[in-house]
Each structure stands twice: as C-alpha cells, then as structure tokens.
Amino acid sequence: MSHQIAVKRRIIPDPLDFSRRGESLSGEVPLAAFGRLKDELADSAGTARFVVRGESFEKDRFLVLNVEADPVLQCQRCLQAITWPLDLEARFLLVPPGREMPDEGLEEDDFDPLLAERDLDVLALVEDELLLGLPIAPRHEKCETPNPRGTDDSASPFAALAKLRGTGSTEK
C-alpha cells in the first residue's frame, strides 16, 4: 500500500504496524520547509523527494528511507554556489517503546536503531538524513580561490615590504 503525503501530513501513527504491513509513503517537500537544513544552504530553492517503506525480517521491523535532493551549498574555496546532488538511503531497525536499544545495532553499518514511538515524524527523519548527507566543506572539483582585491596575486601586500627592505638603509 502506498500513499502520497503533503507537507501537512507527515506522521506515521504506528511505525511498527506500518512496517509489519509493508506500507510506504512518498512525498516531495520544499527544502525551505526544513529549518535546520535551510541554515546550511546557499539557496533554499528546490525540493526533497522521499519514499519511506516498512519492511519485516523475521521478528524485526524496519523502515527504509530514500531521499533525493539537489541542495545548493556554498563552495568553501571560491565562495560561489554549488549544487550538491544527494541520493540517500537509510535503514532503521524499529525498537518498540520500553525495550532497550541494541548495543550491537550501534556498530552495525546496515541499519541504525530508531525508537518506534507513536506519531513518528517522517519529515524530521528526512531532514536528519539530508543534514548527514551534506559534505563538511563542499567545493567544486575545479575552481579558483577568490581574489578580493581584484588584482593579480603578484601585487601582494608583502611585495611592498620587499621593496622597503630592498631600498632601506644598509647599516650593519
């Protein structure tokens, strides 16, 4: 069973039942709707597309989240805008309320444990994954460093010091 959700409806009432039934939700959300993510963007235009689906394996219940977005970040080298395509997948082991989070799950690369509380906010999960998917220091493959003086690098402030040193006093 699949549902399209709008920004207004973003809650999974019972994540354990959702995964047991193999349900799925999909949607598209403006990047500007994510408060924490918006602070990291050079431009909040664009959307994030997501699909969250429930899966069962033996007695375990999982949520699988796929997110695609093309956020615009600021290149840390040239300070210009750079589009950073993201195609993310995260798998969460649902841990029923009252049950202890598995320690071995924290070391597992295939999934992360997630407390299966009622009224799970899907957009909060989407925003978390987008934030985790962003690079620490985005930059273009090839770009020039900014030149704030608008001149070539040979006219550095140290060139003036070199002239003074060369024409200065010759006392010893």
C-alpha positions as CSV (number, residue, x, y, z in Angstrom):
1,M,0.0,0.0,0.0
2,S,1.4,3.4,-1.0
3,H,0.4,6.9,0.0
4,Q,1.5,10.3,-1.3
5,I,1.9,12.8,1.6
6,A,1.9,16.5,1.6
7,V,3.9,18.7,3.9
8,K,0.9,18.9,6.3
9,R,0.6,15.1,6.7
10,R,4.0,13.8,7.8
11,I,3.2,11.4,10.7
12,I,3.3,7.6,10.8
13,P,0.8,6.9,13.6
14,D,2.2,3.4,14.4
15,P,5.6,2.7,12.8
16,L,5.6,-1.0,14.0
17,D,2.3,-1.6,12.3
18,F,3.3,0.4,9.2
19,S,6.4,-1.8,8.8
20,R,4.6,-5.1,9.6
21,R,2.1,-4.3,6.8
22,G,4.8,-3.3,4.3
23,E,3.3,0.1,3.8
24,S,5.0,3.0,2.1
25,L,4.7,6.8,2.0
26,S,6.2,9.2,-0.6
27,G,6.3,12.9,-1.0
28,E,8.0,16.0,-2.1
29,V,8.9,18.8,0.3
30,P,10.4,22.2,-0.4
31,L,13.9,22.5,1.1
32,A,12.8,25.8,2.6
33,A,10.4,23.8,4.9
34,F,13.4,22.3,6.8
35,G,14.5,24.9,9.4
36,R,17.9,23.3,10.3
37,L,18.8,22.4,6.8
38,K,17.9,25.9,5.5
39,D,20.7,27.3,7.6
40,E,23.3,25.2,5.7
41,L,22.1,26.2,2.2
42,A,23.3,29.0,0.0
43,D,19.8,28.9,-1.7
44,S,16.7,27.2,-0.2
45,A,15.1,26.7,-3.6
46,G,14.4,23.2,-4.7
47,T,12.7,20.1,-3.2
48,A,13.5,16.9,-1.5
49,R,11.7,13.8,-2.8
50,F,11.4,10.9,-0.4
51,V,10.0,7.4,0.0
52,V,9.7,5.6,3.3
53,R,8.6,2.0,3.4
54,G,8.2,-0.6,6.1
55,E,9.8,-4.0,6.0
56,S,9.8,-7.1,8.2
57,F,12.5,-9.6,8.6
58,E,11.7,-12.5,11.0
59,K,10.6,-10.6,14.2
60,D,12.4,-7.4,13.3
61,R,10.6,-4.4,11.8
62,F,12.5,-1.8,9.7
63,L,11.9,1.5,8.0
64,V,13.8,2.2,4.8
65,L,14.1,5.8,3.8
66,N,15.2,7.0,0.3
67,V,15.8,10.7,-0.2
68,E,16.8,12.6,-3.3
69,A,17.5,16.3,-3.4
70,D,19.8,18.8,-5.1
71,P,20.6,21.4,-2.4
72,V,22.6,24.5,-3.3
73,L,25.6,25.0,-1.0
74,Q,28.4,27.5,-0.9
75,C,31.8,26.3,-2.2
76,Q,34.3,26.7,0.5
77,R,37.1,27.5,-2.0
78,C,35.6,30.1,-4.3
79,L,32.5,31.0,-2.2
80,Q,30.2,30.6,-5.2
81,A,27.0,28.4,-5.3
82,I,27.4,24.7,-5.9
83,T,24.6,22.2,-6.5
84,W,25.3,19.0,-4.5
85,P,23.1,16.1,-5.7
86,L,22.1,13.7,-2.9
87,D,20.7,10.3,-3.3
88,L,20.5,8.8,0.1
89,E,19.2,5.5,1.7
90,A,18.9,4.9,5.4
91,R,17.6,1.7,7.1
92,F,16.2,1.9,10.6
93,L,15.6,-1.0,13.0
94,L,12.4,-0.1,14.9
95,V,12.8,-0.7,18.6
96,P,9.5,-0.9,20.5
97,P,8.9,1.6,23.3
98,G,10.1,0.2,26.6
99,R,12.7,-2.1,25.0
100,E,16.4,-1.3,25.3
101,M,18.2,0.0,22.2
102,P,20.5,-2.8,21.0
103,D,24.2,-2.0,21.5
104,E,25.3,-4.1,18.6
105,G,23.0,-2.1,16.4
106,L,25.0,1.0,17.0
107,E,28.1,-0.6,15.4
108,E,26.1,-2.1,12.6
109,D,26.6,-0.4,9.2
110,D,23.4,-1.8,7.6
111,F,20.9,0.0,9.9
112,D,20.5,2.4,12.8
113,P,18.2,1.7,15.7
114,L,15.2,4.0,16.0
115,L,12.7,4.2,18.8
116,A,9.3,3.2,17.4
117,E,7.3,5.8,19.2
118,R,3.8,6.6,18.1
119,D,3.3,9.5,15.6
120,L,6.7,9.2,14.0
121,D,7.6,12.5,12.2
122,V,8.7,11.5,8.7
123,L,10.0,14.9,7.8
124,A,12.2,15.1,10.8
125,L,13.8,11.8,9.6
126,V,14.2,13.2,6.1
127,E,15.8,16.4,7.4
128,D,18.2,14.4,9.6
129,E,19.3,12.3,6.6
130,L,19.8,15.4,4.4
131,L,21.9,17.0,7.1
132,L,24.0,13.9,7.5
133,G,24.4,13.6,3.7
134,L,25.9,17.1,3.3
135,P,29.7,17.5,3.0
136,I,31.6,19.2,5.7
137,A,33.4,21.5,3.3
138,P,31.7,21.5,-0.1
139,R,33.7,22.7,-3.1
140,H,33.8,22.5,-6.8
141,E,36.2,20.0,-8.4
142,K,37.9,22.9,-10.2
143,C,37.6,26.5,-9.1
144,E,39.8,29.4,-8.3
145,T,40.2,31.0,-4.9
146,P,38.6,34.4,-4.6
147,N,40.7,37.4,-5.2
148,P,39.1,40.2,-3.0
149,R,41.5,42.9,-4.2
150,G,40.5,42.5,-7.9
151,T,44.2,42.4,-8.8
152,D,46.6,39.6,-9.6
153,D,48.4,37.8,-6.9
154,S,51.8,39.3,-7.7
155,A,50.7,42.6,-6.1
156,S,50.6,41.1,-2.6
157,P,50.9,43.2,0.5
158,F,54.3,41.6,1.1
159,A,55.6,42.9,-2.3
160,A,55.5,46.4,-0.7
161,L,57.5,45.1,2.3
162,A,60.1,43.6,-0.1
163,K,60.5,46.9,-1.8
164,L,61.0,48.6,1.5
165,R,63.5,46.0,2.6
166,G,65.4,46.3,-0.7
167,T,65.6,50.1,-0.7
168,G,66.0,50.5,3.1
169,S,69.1,51.5,5.0
170,T,72.3,49.4,4.6
171,E,73.5,49.9,8.2
172,K,75.2,47.0,9.8
